Amino acid sequence: MGYSAAMGLLLLAAILEAGGDGLMRAGMQTSTHAWRPLFLISGCLVLAAYGYTVNAPRWDFGRLLGIYVAFFFVVSQVIAWLGFGQKPTTGILCGGALIIAGGLVVSLVK
């Protein structure tokens, strides 16, 4: 698998994991009982798809998961902001810059 394909797969995995977590959270916090099972079941399915996506390829798991952590951070902040109205604070942005820098180092430096 090429580097670009691996990065695309890791980005997809981050979207699935953060999205599945968001669906579970929405299901647990919704006041509409009719929607709760739909959110929770959808969350379970999306998280299962994440588990398959991140573990199916044969790759240097430790090295590529470094960049995955950076992808996950960015995607989770976007979902928190757009889905739950939680804007990132200065501390989150500063820490996130370190996470992204670390992901780049782990991914690009051999």
N, C-alpha and C positions, 0 to 999 in steps of 0.2 A: 504494500500500500504506500502510495506516495505521501509526501509531507502535507500537501494541500488537502488531499482526501482525508488524511488523519485529522487535520485541524477542523475540517468541515464536520466530520463525525463527532469530534469532541464538542464542538459548538452545539450540534444537535443534541448530544447527551446532556449538556448543561441546560438547554432549553427544556428538555423533557424532565430533568430532575427538579429544576426550580418551578416549572409549570405544574408538575405533579404535587410538589409541596404546597404550592399556592391553591390548588384545587382542594387538597386535604384541609388546609386552613380555612378556606371559604366554607367547606362543608361543616366544619366544627363550629364556625362562628355564625353561620346563617340563622336568622330567626324564623325563616320559612321552613317548616319541617318537611314539606313536600320536596324541596330542592336538596335537602341534606343527603339523602342516599345517592342521588345523581352525582353530586360533587365528590362524595367519598369513593364511590365505585370508579368514577372517571379518574380520580387521583391515583387509585390503586393500579389501574390499567396503564396510565401514563408512567408511573414509577416502575412498573414491570418492564415497559418498553425502554426506559432509561437503563435499567440493569442489563438488559440484553445488548443494547447499543454500545455501552461502554466496555462490555466484557467479551463480545463476540470476536472482534479482530485480534490477530496475533501481533502485538506490538510491545515495545519496551514500556511496560505498564508504568513503572515509576517515573520515567522521563516524561512521557506524554501526559501523565496525570498532573504534572506540575503546571502545564499550561491549562489543563482542564480546570484547575482550581481558580485560575484567573478568569476563564470564561464563565464559570459558575458564579463568581462574585459579581461580574458585570450584569449577567442575565438576572440574578436574584435582586439586584438593586433596581433594575428597570421594572421588574414585576412588582416589587414592593412599592415603587413610586406610582406606577400606572394602575395597578390592581388594588392597592390598599391605601393609597394616598400618603405613603410614608417617604418623604423626601430625605435623601441622604444628608447627614450632618457633615460638618467639616472634618470631624474625626473619622467618619466612615470613608470620606473621600481621600483623606491622607493615608489611612490604612490600606484602602483599596489600591492606591498608587503603588504601595509597597508590594501588595499581592500581585499586581500586574507585572511589576518589575521582576519579582521573583519567578513568576511563570515564564517570562521571557528568558531569564538566565537559565532556568532548568531546561527549557525547550531548545534554546539556540546554542548554548555553550557546551561543547563536548569535552 
